[in-house]
Amino acid sequence: MIRLVTRDYSELGEGQEAGEALVTFVACAHAMLDPSTPEDQVRRLEPRLLAQLPTLKALGIFDLFEVRDPALAALLADET
């Protein structure tokens, strides 16, 4: 079972398989964009989210989908 949104961040592994990378990226992004997420938790999630970028770029995910949140899009643009 794949859960894209979770409050249990211990389940977010750092595996680089395509499915794991996508699930980790989406779960981290959801949490980071949630205004109720504490700032220290956002800081811990950011490197996990960014670690997924090489795999997702290799898959062409960002050629297919656009990140619409301006802050998240800027963060990702800084990493390219």
PDB file with one MODEL, atoms N, CA, C and O in Angstrom:
MODEL        1
ATOM      1  N   MET A   1       0.845  -1.176   0.000  1.00  0.00           N
ATOM      2  CA  MET A   1       0.000   0.000   0.000  1.00  0.00           C
ATOM      3  C   MET A   1       0.893   1.243   0.000  1.00  0.00           C
ATOM      4  O   MET A   1       1.851   1.322   0.770  1.00  0.00           O
ATOM      5  N   ILE A   2       0.584   2.196  -0.849  1.00  0.00           N
ATOM      6  CA  ILE A   2       1.344   3.433  -0.922  1.00  0.00           C
ATOM      7  C   ILE A   2       0.521   4.543  -0.315  1.00  0.00           C
ATOM      8  O   ILE A   2      -0.618   4.781  -0.715  1.00  0.00           O
ATOM      9  N   ARG A   3       1.113   5.227   0.664  1.00  0.00           N
ATOM     10  CA  ARG A   3       0.463   6.389   1.260  1.00  0.00           C
ATOM     11  C   ARG A   3       1.247   7.617   0.826  1.00  0.00           C
ATOM     12  O   ARG A   3       2.420   7.762   1.172  1.00  0.00           O
ATOM     13  N   LEU A   4       0.612   8.493   0.078  1.00  0.00           N
ATOM     14  CA  LEU A   4       1.303   9.678  -0.389  1.00  0.00           C
ATOM     15  C   LEU A   4       1.382  10.746   0.677  1.00  0.00           C
ATOM     16  O   LEU A   4       2.336  11.524   0.701  1.00  0.00           O
ATOM     17  N   VAL A   5       0.406  10.804   1.555  1.00  0.00           N
ATOM     18  CA  VAL A   5       0.398  11.803   2.615  1.00  0.00           C
ATOM     19  C   VAL A   5       0.407  11.054   3.932  1.00  0.00           C
ATOM     20  O   VAL A   5      -0.443  10.196   4.173  1.00  0.00           O
ATOM     21  N   THR A   6       1.363  11.376   4.781  1.00  0.00           N
ATOM     22  CA  THR A   6       1.487  10.692   6.058  1.00  0.00           C
ATOM     23  C   THR A   6       1.969  11.671   7.112  1.00  0.00           C
ATOM     24  O   THR A   6       2.674  12.631   6.799  1.00  0.00           O
ATOM     25  N   ARG A   7       1.600  11.439   8.326  1.00  0.00           N
ATOM     26  CA  ARG A   7       2.113  12.227   9.436  1.00  0.00           C
ATOM     27  C   ARG A   7       3.257  11.483  10.122  1.00  0.00           C
ATOM     28  O   ARG A   7       3.948  12.051  10.967  1.00  0.00           O
ATOM     29  N   ASP A   8       3.459  10.212   9.762  1.00  0.00           N
ATOM     30  CA  ASP A   8       4.527   9.422  10.353  1.00  0.00           C
ATOM     31  C   ASP A   8       5.742   9.481   9.427  1.00  0.00           C
ATOM     32  O   ASP A   8       5.899   8.624   8.557  1.00  0.00           O
ATOM     33  N   TYR A   9       6.600  10.485   9.608  1.00  0.00           N
ATOM     34  CA  TYR A   9       7.711  10.720   8.708  1.00  0.00           C
ATOM     35  C   TYR A   9       8.820   9.694   8.875  1.00  0.00           C
ATOM     36  O   TYR A   9       9.753   9.671   8.071  1.00  0.00           O
ATOM     37  N   SER A  10       8.746   8.852   9.886  1.00  0.00           N
ATOM     38  CA  SER A  10       9.750   7.807  10.036  1.00  0.00           C
ATOM     39  C   SER A  10       9.637   6.780   8.913  1.00  0.00           C
ATOM     40  O   SER A  10      10.589   6.046   8.646  1.00  0.00           O
ATOM     41  N   GLU A  11       8.472   6.725   8.250  1.00  0.00           N
ATOM     42  CA  GLU A  11       8.280   5.781   7.163  1.00  0.00           C
ATOM     43  C   GLU A  11       8.884   6.255   5.855  1.00  0.00           C
ATOM     44  O   GLU A  11       8.941   5.485   4.896  1.00  0.00           O
ATOM     45  N   LEU A  12       9.334   7.491   5.789  1.00  0.00           N
ATOM     46  CA  LEU A  12       9.895   8.022   4.550  1.00  0.00           C
ATOM     47  C   LEU A  12      11.348   7.615   4.447  1.00  0.00           C
ATOM     48  O   LEU A  12      12.216   8.201   5.094  1.00  0.00           O
ATOM     49  N   GLY A  13      11.606   6.624   3.642  1.00  0.00           N
ATOM     50  CA  GLY A  13      12.963   6.136   3.475  1.00  0.00           C
ATOM     51  C   GLY A  13      13.749   7.004   2.524  1.00  0.00           C
ATOM     52  O   GLY A  13      13.203   7.923   1.915  1.00  0.00           O
ATOM     53  N   GLU A  14      15.022   6.718   2.396  1.00  0.00           N
ATOM     54  CA  GLU A  14      15.860   7.462   1.484  1.00  0.00           C
ATOM     55  C   GLU A  14      16.227   6.604   0.290  1.00  0.00           C
ATOM     56  O   GLU A  14      17.232   6.866  -0.371  1.00  0.00           O
ATOM     57  N   GLY A  15      15.424   5.573  -0.004  1.00  0.00           N
ATOM     58  CA  GLY A  15      15.664   4.706  -1.147  1.00  0.00           C
ATOM     59  C   GLY A  15      15.543   5.466  -2.443  1.00  0.00           C
ATOM     60  O   GLY A  15      14.800   6.443  -2.534  1.00  0.00           O
ATOM     61  N   GLN A  16      16.277   5.017  -3.452  1.00  0.00           N
ATOM     62  CA  GLN A  16      16.295   5.727  -4.717  1.00  0.00           C
ATOM     63  C   GLN A  16      15.535   4.993  -5.808  1.00  0.00           C
ATOM     64  O   GLN A  16      15.653   5.351  -6.980  1.00  0.00           O
ATOM     65  N   GLU A  17      14.763   3.984  -5.457  1.00  0.00           N
ATOM     66  CA  GLU A  17      13.926   3.372  -6.463  1.00  0.00           C
ATOM     67  C   GLU A  17      12.900   4.391  -6.906  1.00  0.00           C
ATOM     68  O   GLU A  17      12.500   5.258  -6.128  1.00  0.00           O
ATOM     69  N   ALA A  18      12.475   4.291  -8.148  1.00  0.00           N
ATOM     70  CA  ALA A  18      11.589   5.301  -8.726  1.00  0.00           C
ATOM     71  C   ALA A  18      10.346   5.532  -7.884  1.00  0.00           C
ATOM     72  O   ALA A  18      10.021   6.678  -7.574  1.00  0.00           O
ATOM     73  N   GLY A  19       9.654   4.486  -7.512  1.00  0.00           N
ATOM     74  CA  GLY A  19       8.427   4.632  -6.730  1.00  0.00           C
ATOM     75  C   GLY A  19       8.684   5.238  -5.365  1.00  0.00           C
ATOM     76  O   GLY A  19       7.926   6.092  -4.905  1.00  0.00           O
ATOM     77  N   GLU A  20       9.746   4.801  -4.723  1.00  0.00           N
ATOM     78  CA  GLU A  20      10.081   5.336  -3.406  1.00  0.00           C
ATOM     79  C   GLU A  20      10.454   6.808  -3.498  1.00  0.00           C
ATOM     80  O   GLU A  20      10.084   7.601  -2.633  1.00  0.00           O
ATOM     81  N   ALA A  21      11.183   7.173  -4.539  1.00  0.00           N
ATOM     82  CA  ALA A  21      11.583   8.566  -4.708  1.00  0.00           C
ATOM     83  C   ALA A  21      10.367   9.453  -4.901  1.00  0.00           C
ATOM     84  O   ALA A  21      10.287  10.536  -4.322  1.00  0.00           O
ATOM     85  N   LEU A  22       9.421   9.002  -5.709  1.00  0.00           N
ATOM     86  CA  LEU A  22       8.226   9.791  -5.964  1.00  0.00           C
ATOM     87  C   LEU A  22       7.362   9.913  -4.712  1.00  0.00           C
ATOM     88  O   LEU A  22       6.875  10.998  -4.394  1.00  0.00           O
ATOM     89  N   VAL A  23       7.176   8.813  -4.012  1.00  0.00           N
ATOM     90  CA  VAL A  23       6.372   8.842  -2.787  1.00  0.00           C
ATOM     91  C   VAL A  23       7.028   9.743  -1.741  1.00  0.00           C
ATOM     92  O   VAL A  23       6.344  10.538  -1.098  1.00  0.00           O
ATOM     93  N   THR A  24       8.330   9.629  -1.567  1.00  0.00           N
ATOM     94  CA  THR A  24       9.040  10.459  -0.595  1.00  0.00           C
ATOM     95  C   THR A  24       8.937  11.930  -0.969  1.00  0.00           C
ATOM     96  O   THR A  24       8.676  12.773  -0.110  1.00  0.00           O
ATOM     97  N   PHE A  25       9.138  12.244  -2.240  1.00  0.00           N
ATOM     98  CA  PHE A  25       9.053  13.629  -2.700  1.00  0.00           C
ATOM     99  C   PHE A  25       7.668  14.213  -2.427  1.00  0.00           C
ATOM    100  O   PHE A  25       7.553  15.301  -1.864  1.00  0.00           O
ATOM    101  N   VAL A  26       6.629  13.499  -2.820  1.00  0.00           N
ATOM    102  CA  VAL A  26       5.262  14.006  -2.650  1.00  0.00           C
ATOM    103  C   VAL A  26       4.910  14.147  -1.171  1.00  0.00           C
ATOM    104  O   VAL A  26       4.320  15.152  -0.774  1.00  0.00           O
ATOM    105  N   ALA A  27       5.258  13.164  -0.357  1.00  0.00           N
ATOM    106  CA  ALA A  27       4.951  13.238   1.072  1.00  0.00           C
ATOM    107  C   ALA A  27       5.683  14.408   1.736  1.00  0.00           C
ATOM    108  O   ALA A  27       5.102  15.132   2.545  1.00  0.00           O
ATOM    109  N   CYS A  28       6.945  14.585   1.392  1.00  0.00           N
ATOM    110  CA  CYS A  28       7.706  15.711   1.954  1.00  0.00           C
ATOM    111  C   CYS A  28       7.132  17.038   1.488  1.00  0.00           C
ATOM    112  O   CYS A  28       6.991  17.968   2.282  1.00  0.00           O
ATOM    113  N   ALA A  29       6.798  17.132   0.202  1.00  0.00           N
ATOM    114  CA  ALA A  29       6.240  18.379  -0.335  1.00  0.00           C
ATOM    115  C   ALA A  29       4.928  18.715   0.352  1.00  0.00           C
ATOM    116  O   ALA A  29       4.710  19.861   0.745  1.00  0.00           O
ATOM    117  N   HIS A  30       4.047  17.726   0.501  1.00  0.00           N
ATOM    118  CA  HIS A  30       2.770  17.968   1.190  1.00  0.00           C
ATOM    119  C   HIS A  30       3.005  18.491   2.599  1.00  0.00           C
ATOM    120  O   HIS A  30       2.366  19.453   3.026  1.00  0.00           O
ATOM    121  N   ALA A  31       3.910  17.862   3.309  1.00  0.00           N
ATOM    122  CA  ALA A  31       4.178  18.276   4.694  1.00  0.00           C
ATOM    123  C   ALA A  31       4.804  19.665   4.739  1.00  0.00           C
ATOM    124  O   ALA A  31       4.450  20.482   5.589  1.00  0.00           O
ATOM    125  N   MET A  32       5.735  19.934   3.822  1.00  0.00           N
ATOM    126  CA  MET A  32       6.399  21.233   3.815  1.00  0.00           C
ATOM    127  C   MET A  32       5.436  22.369   3.469  1.00  0.00           C
ATOM    128  O   MET A  32       5.605  23.493   3.941  1.00  0.00           O
ATOM    129  N   LEU A  33       4.441  22.081   2.658  1.00  0.00           N
ATOM    130  CA  LEU A  33       3.474  23.104   2.254  1.00  0.00           C
ATOM    131  C   LEU A  33       2.329  23.260   3.244  1.00  0.00           C
ATOM    132  O   LEU A  33       1.553  24.211   3.154  1.00  0.00           O
ATOM    133  N   ASP A  34       2.220  22.341   4.177  1.00  0.00           N
ATOM    134  CA  ASP A  34       1.164  22.410   5.190  1.00  0.00           C
ATOM    135  C   ASP A  34       1.547  23.463   6.229  1.00  0.00           C
ATOM    136  O   ASP A  34       2.577  23.334   6.890  1.00  0.00           O
ATOM    137  N   PRO A  35       0.725  24.502   6.377  1.00  0.00           N
ATOM    138  CA  PRO A  35       1.069  25.559   7.326  1.00  0.00           C
ATOM    139  C   PRO A  35       1.151  25.094   8.779  1.00  0.00           C
ATOM    140  O   PRO A  35       1.738  25.783   9.614  1.00  0.00           O
ATOM    141  N   SER A  36       0.577  23.949   9.088  1.00  0.00           N
ATOM    142  CA  SER A  36       0.627  23.458  10.466  1.00  0.00           C
ATOM    143  C   SER A  36       1.899  22.668  10.773  1.00  0.00           C
ATOM    144  O   SER A  36       2.127  22.287  11.921  1.00  0.00           O
ATOM    145  N   THR A  37       2.730  22.420   9.757  1.00  0.00           N
ATOM    146  CA  THR A  37       3.981  21.700   9.980  1.00  0.00           C
ATOM    147  C   THR A  37       4.977  22.634  10.663  1.00  0.00           C
ATOM    148  O   THR A  37       5.247  23.724  10.158  1.00  0.00           O
ATOM    149  N   PRO A  38       5.525  22.219  11.806  1.00  0.00           N
ATOM    150  CA  PRO A  38       6.504  23.063  12.519  1.00  0.00           C
ATOM    151  C   PRO A  38       7.740  23.333  11.654  1.00  0.00           C
ATOM    152  O   PRO A  38       8.158  22.484  10.867  1.00  0.00           O
ATOM    153  N   GLU A  39       8.309  24.514  11.811  1.00  0.00           N
ATOM    154  CA  GLU A  39       9.454  24.943  11.003  1.00  0.00           C
ATOM    155  C   GLU A  39      10.640  23.986  11.128  1.00  0.00           C
ATOM    156  O   GLU A  39      11.321  23.727  10.135  1.00  0.00           O
ATOM    157  N   ASP A  40      10.901  23.460  12.318  1.00  0.00           N
ATOM    158  CA  ASP A  40      12.030  22.541  12.460  1.00  0.00           C
ATOM    159  C   ASP A  40      11.802  21.257  11.667  1.00  0.00           C
ATOM    160  O   ASP A  40      12.750  20.665  11.149  1.00  0.00           O
ATOM    161  N   GLN A  41      10.567  20.835  11.574  1.00  0.00           N
ATOM    162  CA  GLN A  41      10.253  19.643  10.792  1.00  0.00           C
ATOM    163  C   GLN A  41      10.406  19.937   9.290  1.00  0.00           C
ATOM    164  O   GLN A  41      10.880  19.087   8.537  1.00  0.00           O
ATOM    165  N   VAL A  42      10.008  21.123   8.866  1.00  0.00           N
ATOM    166  CA  VAL A  42      10.186  21.516   7.470  1.00  0.00           C
ATOM    167  C   VAL A  42      11.673  21.498   7.115  1.00  0.00           C
ATOM    168  O   VAL A  42      12.044  21.026   6.040  1.00  0.00           O
ATOM    169  N   ARG A  43      12.522  22.005   8.004  1.00  0.00           N
ATOM    170  CA  ARG A  43      13.972  22.006   7.757  1.00  0.00           C
ATOM    171  C   ARG A  43      14.530  20.589   7.654  1.00  0.00           C
ATOM    172  O   ARG A  43      15.467  20.347   6.893  1.00  0.00           O
ATOM    173  N   ARG A  44      13.965  19.654   8.411  1.00  0.00           N
ATOM    174  CA  ARG A  44      14.422  18.261   8.323  1.00  0.00           C
ATOM    175  C   ARG A  44      13.933  17.583   7.040  1.00  0.00           C
ATOM    176  O   ARG A  44      14.609  16.712   6.493  1.00  0.00           O
ATOM    177  N   LEU A  45      12.755  17.991   6.569  1.00  0.00           N
ATOM    178  CA  LEU A  45      12.184  17.365   5.371  1.00  0.00           C
ATOM    179  C   LEU A  45      12.823  17.876   4.079  1.00  0.00           C
ATOM    180  O   LEU A  45      12.897  17.145   3.091  1.00  0.00           O
ATOM    181  N   GLU A  46      13.279  19.118   4.085  1.00  0.00           N
ATOM    182  CA  GLU A  46      13.809  19.713   2.862  1.00  0.00           C
ATOM    183  C   GLU A  46      14.941  18.895   2.239  1.00  0.00           C
ATOM    184  O   GLU A  46      14.896  18.643   1.035  1.00  0.00           O
ATOM    185  N   PRO A  47      15.955  18.466   3.001  1.00  0.00           N
ATOM    186  CA  PRO A  47      17.015  17.666   2.370  1.00  0.00           C
ATOM    187  C   PRO A  47      16.509  16.326   1.841  1.00  0.00           C
ATOM    188  O   PRO A  47      17.017  15.819   0.841  1.00  0.00           O
ATOM    189  N   ARG A  48      15.519  15.758   2.504  1.00  0.00           N
ATOM    190  CA  ARG A  48      14.949  14.484   2.025  1.00  0.00           C
ATOM    191  C   ARG A  48      14.242  14.693   0.696  1.00  0.00           C
ATOM    192  O   ARG A  48      14.356  13.871  -0.214  1.00  0.00           O
ATOM    193  N   LEU A  49      13.508  15.802   0.588  1.00  0.00           N
ATOM    194  CA  LEU A  49      12.827  16.127  -0.658  1.00  0.00           C
ATOM    195  C   LEU A  49      13.852  16.348  -1.764  1.00  0.00           C
ATOM    196  O   LEU A  49      13.728  15.787  -2.852  1.00  0.00           O
ATOM    197  N   LEU A  50      14.858  17.162  -1.485  1.00  0.00           N
ATOM    198  CA  LEU A  50      15.869  17.480  -2.494  1.00  0.00           C
ATOM    199  C   LEU A  50      16.682  16.256  -2.908  1.00  0.00           C
ATOM    200  O   LEU A  50      17.149  16.186  -4.045  1.00  0.00           O
ATOM    201  N   ALA A  51      16.855  15.305  -2.019  1.00  0.00           N
ATOM    202  CA  ALA A  51      17.610  14.085  -2.344  1.00  0.00           C
ATOM    203  C   ALA A  51      16.916  13.253  -3.422  1.00  0.00           C
ATOM    204  O   ALA A  51      17.554  12.427  -4.074  1.00  0.00           O
ATOM    205  N   GLN A  52      15.628  13.466  -3.609  1.00  0.00           N
ATOM    206  CA  GLN A  52      14.875  12.700  -4.599  1.00  0.00           C
ATOM    207  C   GLN A  52      14.994  13.290  -6.004  1.00  0.00           C
ATOM    208  O   GLN A  52      14.644  12.630  -6.982  1.00  0.00           O
ATOM    209  N   LEU A  53      15.484  14.525  -6.112  1.00  0.00           N
ATOM    210  CA  LEU A  53      15.511  15.215  -7.401  1.00  0.00           C
ATOM    211  C   LEU A  53      16.284  14.473  -8.497  1.00  0.00           C
ATOM    212  O   LEU A  53      15.773  14.382  -9.613  1.00  0.00           O
ATOM    213  N   PRO A  54      17.466  13.948  -8.249  1.00  0.00           N
ATOM    214  CA  PRO A  54      18.168  13.264  -9.346  1.00  0.00           C
ATOM    215  C   PRO A  54      17.354  12.111  -9.942  1.00  0.00           C
ATOM    216  O   PRO A  54      17.311  11.944 -11.161  1.00  0.00           O
ATOM    217  N   THR A  55      16.718  11.330  -9.094  1.00  0.00           N
ATOM    218  CA  THR A  55      15.909  10.211  -9.589  1.00  0.00           C
ATOM    219  C   THR A  55      14.709  10.715 -10.364  1.00  0.00           C
ATOM    220  O   THR A  55      14.402  10.201 -11.440  1.00  0.00           O
ATOM    221  N   LEU A  56      14.021  11.725  -9.825  1.00  0.00           N
ATOM    222  CA  LEU A  56      12.828  12.235 -10.492  1.00  0.00           C
ATOM    223  C   LEU A  56      13.173  12.943 -11.796  1.00  0.00           C
ATOM    224  O   LEU A  56      12.420  12.859 -12.766  1.00  0.00           O
ATOM    225  N   LYS A  57      14.307  13.637 -11.824  1.00  0.00           N
ATOM    226  CA  LYS A  57      14.741  14.273 -13.077  1.00  0.00           C
ATOM    227  C   LYS A  57      15.095  13.220 -14.116  1.00  0.00           C
ATOM    228  O   LYS A  57      14.770  13.372 -15.293  1.00  0.00           O
ATOM    229  N   ALA A  58      15.756  12.159 -13.688  1.00  0.00           N
ATOM    230  CA  ALA A  58      16.113  11.082 -14.619  1.00  0.00           C
ATOM    231  C   ALA A  58      14.870  10.414 -15.204  1.00  0.00           C
ATOM    232  O   ALA A  58      14.884   9.952 -16.345  1.00  0.00           O
ATOM    233  N   LEU A  59      13.816  10.368 -14.428  1.00  0.00           N
ATOM    234  CA  LEU A  59      12.553   9.788 -14.905  1.00  0.00           C
ATOM    235  C   LEU A  59      11.771  10.756 -15.791  1.00  0.00           C
ATOM    236  O   LEU A  59      10.822  10.353 -16.462  1.00  0.00           O
ATOM    237  N   GLY A  60      12.159  12.006 -15.796  1.00  0.00           N
ATOM    238  CA  GLY A  60      11.448  13.001 -16.590  1.00  0.00           C
ATOM    239  C   GLY A  60      10.163  13.492 -15.942  1.00  0.00           C
ATOM    240  O   GLY A  60       9.283  14.015 -16.625  1.00  0.00           O
ATOM    241  N   ILE A  61      10.053  13.329 -14.644  1.00  0.00           N
ATOM    242  CA  ILE A  61       8.830  13.723 -13.929  1.00  0.00           C
ATOM    243  C   ILE A  61       8.521  15.203 -14.141  1.00  0.00           C
ATOM    244  O   ILE A  61       7.365  15.576 -14.341  1.00  0.00           O
ATOM    245  N   PHE A  62       9.548  16.039 -14.096  1.00  0.00           N
ATOM    246  CA  PHE A  62       9.312  17.483 -14.199  1.00  0.00           C
ATOM    247  C   PHE A  62       9.096  17.937 -15.644  1.00  0.00           C
ATOM    248  O   PHE A  62       8.749  19.092 -15.887  1.00  0.00           O
ATOM    249  N   ASP A  63       9.300  17.033 -16.597  1.00  0.00           N
ATOM    250  CA  ASP A  63       8.908  17.302 -17.981  1.00  0.00           C
ATOM    251  C   ASP A  63       7.414  17.044 -18.161  1.00  0.00           C
ATOM    252  O   ASP A  63       6.779  17.582 -19.068  1.00  0.00           O
ATOM    253  N   LEU A  64       6.871  16.213 -17.283  1.00  0.00           N
ATOM    254  CA  LEU A  64       5.452  15.848 -17.369  1.00  0.00           C
ATOM    255  C   LEU A  64       4.561  16.676 -16.453  1.00  0.00           C
ATOM    256  O   LEU A  64       3.413  16.970 -16.785  1.00  0.00           O
ATOM    257  N   PHE A  65       5.105  17.049 -15.297  1.00  0.00           N
ATOM    258  CA  PHE A  65       4.314  17.734 -14.276  1.00  0.00           C
ATOM    259  C   PHE A  65       4.979  19.037 -13.881  1.00  0.00           C
ATOM    260  O   PHE A  65       6.205  19.142 -13.859  1.00  0.00           O
ATOM    261  N   GLU A  66       4.163  20.021 -13.571  1.00  0.00           N
ATOM    262  CA  GLU A  66       4.651  21.328 -13.154  1.00  0.00           C
ATOM    263  C   GLU A  66       4.366  21.528 -11.667  1.00  0.00           C
ATOM    264  O   GLU A  66       3.272  21.220 -11.193  1.00  0.00           O
ATOM    265  N   VAL A  67       5.340  22.037 -10.944  1.00  0.00           N
ATOM    266  CA  VAL A  67       5.155  22.380  -9.535  1.00  0.00           C
ATOM    267  C   VAL A  67       4.501  23.755  -9.510  1.00  0.00           C
ATOM    268  O   VAL A  67       5.090  24.734  -9.967  1.00  0.00           O
ATOM    269  N   ARG A  68       3.292  23.830  -8.979  1.00  0.00           N
ATOM    270  CA  ARG A  68       2.531  25.083  -9.027  1.00  0.00           C
ATOM    271  C   ARG A  68       2.743  25.974  -7.815  1.00  0.00           C
ATOM    272  O   ARG A  68       2.473  27.173  -7.884  1.00  0.00           O
ATOM    273  N   ASP A  69       3.215  25.425  -6.716  1.00  0.00           N
ATOM    274  CA  ASP A  69       3.467  26.262  -5.544  1.00  0.00           C
ATOM    275  C   ASP A  69       4.720  27.090  -5.803  1.00  0.00           C
ATOM    276  O   ASP A  69       5.786  26.529  -6.060  1.00  0.00           O
ATOM    277  N   PRO A  70       4.608  28.432  -5.737  1.00  0.00           N
ATOM    278  CA  PRO A  70       5.758  29.285  -6.072  1.00  0.00           C
ATOM    279  C   PRO A  70       6.984  29.047  -5.194  1.00  0.00           C
ATOM    280  O   PRO A  70       8.105  29.030  -5.702  1.00  0.00           O
ATOM    281  N   ALA A  71       6.796  28.866  -3.900  1.00  0.00           N
ATOM    282  CA  ALA A  71       7.939  28.675  -3.000  1.00  0.00           C
ATOM    283  C   ALA A  71       8.633  27.334  -3.289  1.00  0.00           C
ATOM    284  O   ALA A  71       9.861  27.265  -3.331  1.00  0.00           O
ATOM    285  N   LEU A  72       7.857  26.294  -3.482  1.00  0.00           N
ATOM    286  CA  LEU A  72       8.440  24.985  -3.776  1.00  0.00           C
ATOM    287  C   LEU A  72       9.109  25.002  -5.147  1.00  0.00           C
ATOM    288  O   LEU A  72      10.192  24.439  -5.312  1.00  0.00           O
ATOM    289  N   ALA A  73       8.480  25.638  -6.128  1.00  0.00           N
ATOM    290  CA  ALA A  73       9.077  25.748  -7.455  1.00  0.00           C
ATOM    291  C   ALA A  73      10.406  26.487  -7.406  1.00  0.00           C
ATOM    292  O   ALA A  73      11.360  26.100  -8.081  1.00  0.00           O
ATOM    293  N   ALA A  74      10.473  27.560  -6.603  1.00  0.00           N
ATOM    294  CA  ALA A  74      11.726  28.318  -6.461  1.00  0.00           C
ATOM    295  C   ALA A  74      12.808  27.468  -5.816  1.00  0.00           C
ATOM    296  O   ALA A  74      13.964  27.500  -6.239  1.00  0.00           O
ATOM    297  N   LEU A  75      12.435  26.705  -4.789  1.00  0.00           N
ATOM    298  CA  LEU A  75      13.397  25.821  -4.130  1.00  0.00           C
ATOM    299  C   LEU A  75      13.959  24.825  -5.114  1.00  0.00           C
ATOM    300  O   LEU A  75      15.168  24.597  -5.141  1.00  0.00           O
ATOM    301  N   LEU A  76      13.102  24.227  -5.927  1.00  0.00           N
ATOM    302  CA  LEU A  76      13.556  23.239  -6.911  1.00  0.00           C
ATOM    303  C   LEU A  76      14.387  23.888  -8.005  1.00  0.00           C
ATOM    304  O   LEU A  76      15.358  23.295  -8.476  1.00  0.00           O
ATOM    305  N   ALA A  77      14.021  25.098  -8.417  1.00  0.00           N
ATOM    306  CA  ALA A  77      14.780  25.797  -9.451  1.00  0.00           C
ATOM    307  C   ALA A  77      16.194  26.110  -8.977  1.00  0.00           C
ATOM    308  O   ALA A  77      17.140  26.086  -9.765  1.00  0.00           O
ATOM    309  N   ASP A  78      16.332  26.400  -7.698  1.00  0.00           N
ATOM    310  CA  ASP A  78      17.662  26.682  -7.124  1.00  0.00           C
ATOM    311  C   ASP A  78      18.570  25.463  -7.165  1.00  0.00           C
ATOM    312  O   ASP A  78      19.793  25.593  -7.113  1.00  0.00           O
ATOM    313  N   GLU A  79      17.976  24.283  -7.260  1.00  0.00           N
ATOM    314  CA  GLU A  79      18.752  23.033  -7.233  1.00  0.00           C
ATOM    315  C   GLU A  79      19.115  22.527  -8.612  1.00  0.00           C
ATOM    316  O   GLU A  79      19.767  21.490  -8.730  1.00  0.00           O
ATOM    317  N   THR A  80      18.712  23.228  -9.657  1.00  0.00           N
ATOM    318  CA  THR A  80      19.020  22.746 -11.015  1.00  0.00           C
ATOM    319  C   THR A  80      20.251  23.376 -11.566  1.00  0.00           C
ATOM    320  O   THR A  80      20.645  23.079 -12.694  1.00  0.00           O
TER     321      THR A  80
ENDMDL
END
